[in-house]
Amino acid sequence: MKKNIQMPKLSEQMESGVLASWNKEVGEVVEKGEVLFEIEMDKVVSEVESMESGVLEAVFFEEGDEIKADEIIAVINCD
């Protein structure tokens, strides 16, 4: 089963954030609770953990891209 990974809303005021880095590449195994990517917002970098275990199947944004909250940024294949 494929699961969409969304840009988390880290505060009530957050409308978007900048993708600071990916900690996994497409094709790599991701474990639940493992840091998947980092977001920069207001000069603070936050780690975002995966809520699913599986294989990172697709990413839709690159480091440095500004992404709106709740937008789909990646897909994990949980099969």
Secondary structure, DSSP 8 states (H G I E B T S, - for coil): -EEEEE----STT--EEEEEEESS-TT-EE-TTSEEEEEEETTEEEEEE-SS-EEEEEE---TT-EEETT-EEEEEE--
